[in-house]
């Protein structure tokens, strides 16, 4: 059975007791060989934590997980228990207006939010000022912080009601100094070295299974139909029940897959499946970028659709790039999946009621991609251009070359 690893590092309070754990991505026992994107790393951590909660979260009721703008906007946070998980915003996060609004939303919903690797510089203070009022915990990077203004910064942010965490404490001397400075929480090798938690995991859930169940949910299929599909795939149904049993709020015996679906709810089930889609990404090297594009396309098409068509429009937009994301033909990928006619018309035949919305989305994408291409045109090998054009059936007038 394949092994997975999640690193767990303790965060201590001023009394030396465990306040929280931070969970970190690992792809082998002693560290990281190949770090994926932030959203893929966080998804891998979370999907295993949510399934193996009792094994991983046996010491604390608070867990810090890294999030960036992509994870904040993905909707996957809705899968988490606000009383169990604290959102740790990476210092590299792009704080666009949409991202700030999403942070406000999760704050309003009761999530506690932290900022990671804060260096106390004027530049970083300016960047994060728009969200300080929503921040519960500020993690100050001792290796990068400007020590000459550390005292004034600590005083300022404590006056805003934030807890202050000293991170990257390397020695016992560092720990004592941070205690004297007035920090509330402490993290680093001088406090606790991360420990790897080994997790058993069977064969990966295939993209095909995930896509089929997402389709059933998006098409508002009967719960019995969803249950029948899951029961044919024992691993997926087992992981679903395992995930549900790990949730504190469901402290009851799960007797059937149908009961699990009902207790979890379709929206949370859908987001759980999308979490798998993120964490078990295709081998296609640009699949993550395509997935981001497909989500944006789906949201735009959903916004443009009539109220009765919104769910189908979203799924049509999402499915319109599946072939590209998984590097397979649409017909092959969707073979055996009974799509609604409106979705099949768009995805397989490029026609139907959603075509105009798809064209609008594509035009918006092309404007952006044209700008990127023009800005980088002289970096592109002419042979690569010819190859792409020929492969797509676009004739080249060789007389003009």
N, C-alpha and C positions, 0 to 999 in steps of 0.2 A: 504494500500500500504506500502511495506517495506521501512524503512528509512535507509539511509546511511549517514555517516558523514566524512567530511574531515576537518582537523584542518589547519588553516591559520595563520601564524605568520608574522608580518610586519618586514622588515629590513629597517632601516632609514639611510639616508646619514648625513653628517655633518651639514646640514641646517635643520635637523629634518623632512625632507620630505621622503615619501615612495620611496625607490629605488627598492624594490622587495618584494615578498612574498615567504616564504617557505611553501610548502604543506606537511602535515604530515599524516600518516596513523592513522585512528581511527576506531574501530569496535563498539563503542557506544559513546554517546554524550560527556561523561566526560573523556574519555581516551581510554585505550587499555586493554582488558581483555585477549585476546589471540593473541600475535604477530606472524604472519606467517613468512615465509622466506622473505628476503629483496626483491627478485624479485616479489613475490606475493603481498607484501605490496605496492610496487611502482606501480605495474600494477593496483591494486585496486584504488589507488589514481588517476592515469593517465586516466584510462578508464572513470572515473566519471568527471574528469576535462575536458576531450576532448568532452564529451557529454554536460556538463553543464558549458561551458566556460564563458558565459555571467554572470551567477550567481556567479561563484567563482572568476573570474579574473576581477572584475570590478574596481579595484583600481590601477593596475599596469600593465606594459607591460612586466615585467620580472618575471619568476617563477622558483624557485629552486626546483629540484626533486632529491632525493637520488638515486644513481646508484652504483652497485657493478660490479664485473667481469662478473657475469652471465647476468646481464641486458645489459652491454656494448657489450657482444658477441651475444646477442639474435637477434640483428637487429631491435628490436622494437623502438629504438631511431629514426629510419628513419621516423617514424610516426609523429614526433614532428616538430614544427616550430622552426627553429634555432633562430629566432628573438624574440620568446616568452619564450622559455625554456632554462634555464641554467642547465648543468649537474653537480651535486654535488657528487663527488667521495667519497665514505665512506672510513674512515681511515683504515678499515679492508680489503679493496680490495686487492686481489692478483694481483700484477703487473707483470704478466708473459709477455714474449715477444709478444705474440698474443694480450694481453690486451693493452699493450703500443702502438702497431701498430694500434689498433682500436681507441685509444684515439687520436693518430696523425691524423687518417682519419677524425674523427668528428671535430677536430680542423681545418683541411684543408677545411672542408665543411662549416665552419663558426660558429659552435657552441661555445659558451662561456662555459668554464669549471672551476669548483671550487673544492677545496679539503676541506673536512669536518673534524672538530675536530682535527685540527693540534696542537700538544702540544709543538712544538719548540725543541724537543729533538734531539740529534745527530742521534739517531736511526731512527726517522721519517724523518729527513732531508735526510739521506742516502737513505731511501726507496723511497722517491718521487723525488729525484734528476733527474731520467731519464725523468720525464714529466714536470718539472718546466717550461720549455720554452713554454709549451702549456696551462699553467694555467693563467686564467684571474683574479681569486679571491681566496684568501687564508683565510679560516675561522679559526681563532685562538681561541682555547678553553681556556678561562681564568681560569677555575678551574683546568686544568691539565698542563697548560703551565709553563715552568721553568722561573719564573719571573726575576731571576738574569741575564738572557741573552736576555730578551724580547726586550730591546731597540736595541741591535745590530741586532737581528733577523728582527725587523721591518725595520731597515735601509737597511739591505741586500736585503730583498724581495721587498721593494719599488724600489730599484735600478734595479730590474729585470722587472719593469713595472707592477707588480701585484697590484690590490686593496687589502687592508687588512680589514678584518671584525672581530670585537671583538664579540664573541658569548658567551652566558651564562652570560650576564650582569644581576646581581641580584638586584642591587640598583641604585639609582640616583647618589650616590657617585662613584660607579663603572663606570657609564656612563661618568661622568665628567673626571675621571682619564684617561679613554680611549680616550676621546677627546684630552686631553693634551699630550698623548703619540703619537698622530698622526694617529690614525686609521681612515679609510675612511668610514666605515659602521659599524652599531651597531645592535645587536640582543640579545634578552633575556627578561626575565620577568620584568626587570627594565626598559625596553623600551616599550615592548608590550607583553601582555599575549596572547597565541594562542587562537583563537576563532573558535568554531566549526560551520561549515556550514552544514546545514541539507539538504539532497537531497532526492527527491522522486524517488523510483525505483520500477518498476513492477516486475513480475516474472522473475527469472534469465533465461538468454539465455542458452538453454541446450547444452551439449557437442555434442549431435547428430546433431543439426542444424549447429553448427560451423564446425564440421567435414565434413558435406555434402557440405557446401559452399566452404571450402578449397579444397575439391576434385574437384569441378567444375572449380575453378580457376586454380589449378595445371594441370588439363587436358585440359586447354585452351578452355573451353566451350564457345559457342556463348554468347554474352552479353544478348541476349533475353532469353536464357535458365537460366542464373544467375538471371535475373530480375524475371522470372516466379517463380523460387524457392523462392526468397526472399518475393515476394508478397503473397505467400501462408502462410508465417510466419510473420504476421503483426508487431509483436514486434521487430523482427530483422530489418526489413526494416525501421521501425520508428526510431530506434536507429541509423541506418546508416544515414538517412536524418538529424536527430538531430545533429549527430556528424559533418556532412558536413556543416550544417548551422552555427555551432559554429566556423568554421574556417574563419579567417579574409580574406584570399585570395579568398574565395568563397562568395563574397558579392552580391549574386544574388538569385532570387527566385527559389527554387527547385520545379519542377513541376512533377517529376516522379522518381521512383527508378532507372530506366535505366539512367536517366540524372545524378543521384548521383553516380552511378557506373562509368560512363564515366568521370565525373569531378574528382573523387577521384583517379581513376587509379587502375589497378588490383594489382600492387605491394603493394600500400598503403592499399588497402582493405584487402589483405592477411595478412599483418602485424597487422592490426586492429583486425582481427579475432584471430590471434595468441595471441594478448594481452588479449582477452577474455579467451582464453584457459589457459593462465597463471593465470589470476585473479579469475577465477571460477574453481579452481582445484577440482579434484575428492576427495571424502572422503578417498580414499586409502591413508594411512599415508606415503607411499613411492612414491606417484604419481609424486611428483616434481623431485625426483631423476631419476625416469623412464623417465620422459619427457626430462630431460637433456640428458640422454643416447640416447633417440630416435632422438633428434636433431643432436647429434654427429654422430650417425649411418647414418642418412639421408644425412648429409654433406659428410661423407666419401664415401657413395655409389654414390652420385652425382659426386664427384671428379673422381671416378673410371669408370664412365659410358661414353659411346660414346656421342658426342655432341647432336645427335638426341634423345638420351635416358635420358638425364640428369634430366629433370623434372619428368619423371616417376620413375626414380631411387630414387630421393629424396622422393617422396611421398610413394614409396614402403618401404623405410627405416623408414619413419615417422610412417606409418601404421603398421609396423611389431611388434610394442610394444604397440599398442593401447589397446589390450585386457588386458595386464598386468597393464597398467596405470589406466584403469577404472575398473579393477577387474571384467571383464566379458569375456565370450568366444568371439573370433574373429567373428565367424559366427553370433552370436547374435547381436554384436555391428554393424556389417557391413551389416546386413540384409536389403535388399531393396536398397542398394547403388550399382549402376552399375559401378564397377571398370574396368579399362582397364585390358585386359587379362594378361599382364605382371605383373601388381600389384597384381591381384587376385591370379595368380599362386604362387607368393612368399608368400603373407600374409596368404592365406587360404589353399594352397596345398604344400607349401615349395618346390617349383621347379621353373624352368624357367630361363630366361636369367640373372636375378639378383641374382640367388642363390649363385654363387661363390663369388660375392661381399659381400653378407650377411654373408657367412661363414668367410670371411676374417675379417669382422667387429666383428663378434662374438668371433673369436680367439683372437683378440686384447683385447676385453672386458674381456675374460676369464683370460688372462695373468694378467691383473690388479686385477681382483677379487680374483684370486688365491693368489696373493701377500697379499691382504688385509685379506683374510681368514687365511692364514698361520700366519700372524703377530698377529692375534687375536684368534687363534685356541683354546687356553687354557681358553679363556673367554666364549666359546660356550658350552652350556649344551649338552651332548651326546644324550639326548632324543630328543632335537630339531633337531639334525642331522638325527637321525633315522626317525623322523616324515617327514622331507622334502624329504628324499630318498624314503620312502614308498609311499608318496603322488605322487611322480613322476614316480612310477613304476620301481624303481631300486631295484633289489632283494638284500637282505642282507644275507650273509653266517653266520648264527648264530653260527656255530661251531668255528668261529674265534673271536667271541665276548668274 
